[in-house]
């Protein structure tokens, strides 16, 4: 995971920091009730990574309970995103004065099964192979996480259409999802290592959310 963290840090914009878990324990208000050990370990690692990122940002560590929708409830003045998968757990954090939403997602390098491709593809999209399909999945997940801080709405993968420029991408809304108009494009960056794919999307606090 150190290589993934280093690669991510190399592309993050000013004012966004990333960190891996530092093994700090869950805070009392973060308890999620009965859970299988694996799920509890993932949850604790994500909160640990988020607090490590807070410290790197110069913010005092704080609790990050889960909301009714299971999304992290960030402390006042902060926004962020957490991702965990096999072999990796990372968090990104920024201040809401600069960033309205952040999204981060990661997955181990693999070939996504062809049977899943139709569920991912918006009109006009295509993928050449299973790894390209995985990259599309990771990028859309990161864009979804970033926008959720503003919309608080669930939607399917067809609601976003990706426009690729190398490892940079735009995620365009195929329909309106308030406060985003149809055609709004969120900017993102793909990060690749030998073992993982990760994608990061940031929405600036003053960004115009119109086409």
C-alpha positions as CSV (number, residue, x, y, z in Angstrom):
1,X,0.0,0.0,0.0
2,X,2.9,2.5,0.5
3,X,3.2,2.8,-3.3
4,X,-0.5,3.5,-3.8
5,X,-0.4,6.2,-1.1
6,X,2.7,7.8,-2.7
7,X,1.1,7.7,-6.1
8,X,-2.1,9.3,-4.8
9,X,-0.3,12.0,-2.9
10,X,1.6,12.9,-6.1
11,X,-1.7,14.0,-7.8
12,X,-3.7,15.5,-5.0
13,X,-4.5,19.2,-5.3
14,X,-3.3,21.8,-2.8
15,X,-5.4,21.6,0.4
16,X,-6.2,17.9,0.2
17,X,-4.2,15.4,2.2
18,X,-4.2,11.6,2.2
19,X,-3.2,9.0,4.8
20,X,-3.2,5.3,5.6
21,X,-4.3,3.9,8.9
22,X,-2.2,4.5,12.0
23,X,-3.9,1.8,14.1
24,X,-5.7,4.2,16.4
25,X,-8.9,2.7,17.9
26,X,-12.4,3.6,17.2
27,X,-13.9,6.4,19.2
28,X,-17.0,5.5,21.3
29,X,-19.5,7.3,19.0
30,X,-18.1,5.5,16.0
31,X,-19.2,2.0,17.2
32,X,-21.4,0.3,14.5
33,X,-22.9,-2.4,16.6
34,X,-22.7,-6.1,15.8
35,X,-20.5,-6.8,12.8
36,X,-18.4,-9.6,11.5
37,X,-14.7,-9.1,12.4
38,X,-13.6,-8.3,8.9
39,X,-16.2,-5.5,8.5
40,X,-15.3,-4.1,11.9
41,X,-11.6,-4.1,11.1
42,X,-12.3,-2.3,7.7
43,X,-14.4,0.3,9.5
44,X,-11.8,0.9,12.2
45,X,-9.0,1.1,9.6
46,X,-10.9,3.7,7.6
47,X,-11.5,5.9,10.6
48,X,-7.9,5.6,11.7
49,X,-6.8,6.7,8.2
50,X,-9.2,9.6,8.3
51,X,-7.8,10.8,11.6
52,X,-4.3,10.5,10.4
53,X,-5.3,12.7,7.4
54,X,-6.8,15.2,9.8
55,X,-3.5,15.5,11.6
56,X,-1.6,15.9,8.4
57,X,-4.0,18.7,7.5
58,X,-3.3,20.4,10.8
59,X,-6.7,19.7,12.2
60,X,-7.3,18.1,15.6
61,X,-8.4,14.4,15.3
62,X,-12.2,14.0,15.7
63,X,-14.8,11.3,15.7
64,X,-16.3,10.3,12.3
65,X,-19.6,8.4,13.1
66,X,-21.7,6.9,10.4
67,X,-24.9,8.6,9.4
68,X,-28.2,6.9,8.9
69,X,-27.2,6.4,5.2
70,X,-23.9,4.9,6.4
71,X,-21.9,7.7,5.0
72,X,-19.2,9.3,7.2
73,X,-20.3,12.3,9.2
74,X,-17.3,14.6,9.0
75,X,-16.5,17.1,11.7
76,X,-17.6,20.7,11.0
77,X,-15.3,22.4,8.6
78,X,-14.0,19.2,7.0
79,X,-15.0,17.0,4.1
80,X,-13.4,13.7,3.0
81,X,-13.6,10.2,1.6
82,X,-12.5,6.8,2.8
83,X,-11.8,3.7,0.7
84,X,-10.9,0.2,1.8
85,X,-10.4,-2.9,-0.3
86,X,-8.1,-6.0,-0.3
87,X,-4.6,-4.8,0.5
88,X,-5.4,-1.1,0.9
89,X,-7.2,1.4,3.1
90,X,-6.8,5.2,2.5
91,X,-8.6,8.4,3.4
92,X,-8.5,11.9,1.9
93,X,-9.5,15.1,3.8
94,X,-9.8,18.8,3.0
95,X,-11.4,21.9,4.4
96,X,-14.9,22.9,3.4
97,X,-13.7,26.4,2.8
98,X,-11.8,25.0,-0.2
99,X,-13.6,21.8,-1.1
100,X,-17.3,21.0,-1.3
101,X,-16.8,17.3,-1.9
102,X,-14.1,14.7,-2.2
103,X,-14.3,11.2,-3.5
104,X,-11.7,8.3,-3.3
105,X,-12.1,4.7,-4.4
106,X,-9.6,1.9,-4.9
107,X,-9.6,-1.8,-6.0
108,X,-7.0,-4.5,-6.5
109,X,-6.0,-4.9,-10.1
110,X,-8.3,-7.5,-11.7
111,X,-10.4,-8.2,-14.7
112,X,-14.0,-7.2,-14.0
113,X,-16.4,-10.0,-15.2
114,X,-18.0,-9.2,-18.6
115,X,-21.5,-10.0,-17.1
116,X,-21.1,-6.8,-15.0
117,X,-20.2,-4.4,-17.8
118,X,-23.7,-3.6,-18.9
119,X,-24.6,-2.4,-15.4
120,X,-21.7,0.1,-15.5
121,X,-22.0,1.6,-19.0
122,X,-23.9,4.8,-19.8
123,X,-25.1,5.4,-23.3
124,X,-22.0,6.0,-25.6
125,X,-19.5,4.3,-23.3
126,X,-17.6,1.2,-24.0
127,X,-14.7,-0.8,-22.5
128,X,-12.1,-2.9,-24.2
129,X,-11.4,-5.4,-21.5
130,X,-11.9,-6.4,-17.9
131,X,-9.3,-4.0,-16.5
132,X,-10.7,-1.1,-18.4
133,X,-14.1,-2.0,-17.0
134,X,-12.6,-2.0,-13.5
135,X,-11.1,1.4,-14.1
136,X,-14.5,2.7,-15.1
137,X,-16.1,1.3,-12.0
138,X,-13.5,2.8,-9.7
139,X,-13.7,6.2,-11.4
140,X,-17.5,6.3,-11.2
141,X,-17.4,5.3,-7.5
142,X,-15.0,8.1,-6.7
143,X,-17.2,10.6,-8.6
144,X,-20.3,9.3,-6.8
145,X,-18.7,9.7,-3.4
146,X,-17.6,13.3,-4.2
147,X,-21.0,14.4,-5.4
148,X,-22.9,12.7,-2.5
149,X,-21.7,15.3,0.0
150,X,-23.8,17.8,-2.0
151,X,-26.7,15.8,-3.4
152,X,-27.3,13.1,-0.7
153,X,-28.9,11.1,-3.6
154,X,-28.4,7.5,-4.6
155,X,-28.2,6.7,-8.3
156,X,-27.0,4.1,-10.8
157,X,-23.8,3.9,-12.8
158,X,-25.6,5.1,-15.9
159,X,-26.1,8.5,-14.3
160,X,-22.4,9.3,-15.0
161,X,-20.7,9.1,-18.3
162,X,-16.9,9.2,-18.3
163,X,-14.7,11.2,-20.7
164,X,-11.1,10.0,-20.6
165,X,-7.9,11.9,-21.3
166,X,-5.1,9.5,-20.4
167,X,-5.5,8.9,-16.6
168,X,-7.5,12.1,-16.2
169,X,-11.2,11.8,-16.6
170,X,-14.4,13.8,-16.5
171,X,-17.6,12.3,-15.0
172,X,-20.6,13.9,-16.8
173,X,-24.1,13.7,-15.4
174,X,-26.5,12.2,-17.9
175,X,-29.4,13.7,-16.1
176,X,-30.0,16.3,-13.4
177,X,-29.3,15.3,-9.8
178,X,-29.8,18.4,-7.7
179,X,-27.8,20.5,-7.3
180,X,-26.0,19.2,-10.4
181,X,-27.5,20.0,-13.8
182,X,-27.5,17.5,-16.6
183,X,-24.2,17.7,-18.4
184,X,-22.2,18.9,-15.3
185,X,-18.7,17.4,-15.4
186,X,-16.7,16.5,-12.3
187,X,-12.9,16.2,-12.8
188,X,-11.0,13.2,-11.6
189,X,-7.6,11.5,-11.7
190,X,-6.9,7.7,-12.0
191,X,-3.8,6.4,-10.1
192,X,-2.3,3.0,-11.0
193,X,0.2,0.8,-9.3
194,X,1.2,-2.8,-9.9
195,X,-1.4,-4.0,-7.4
196,X,-4.2,-1.4,-7.3
197,X,-6.3,1.1,-9.2
198,X,-7.5,4.2,-7.4
199,X,-9.5,7.2,-8.5
200,X,-9.8,10.7,-6.9
201,X,-12.4,13.4,-7.6
202,X,-12.6,16.8,-6.0
203,X,-15.3,19.4,-6.2
204,X,-14.1,22.9,-5.4
205,X,-16.2,24.9,-2.9
206,X,-16.7,27.7,-5.3
207,X,-17.1,25.5,-8.4
208,X,-20.1,26.3,-10.6
209,X,-22.1,23.1,-10.8
210,X,-23.6,23.8,-14.3
211,X,-22.5,22.6,-17.8
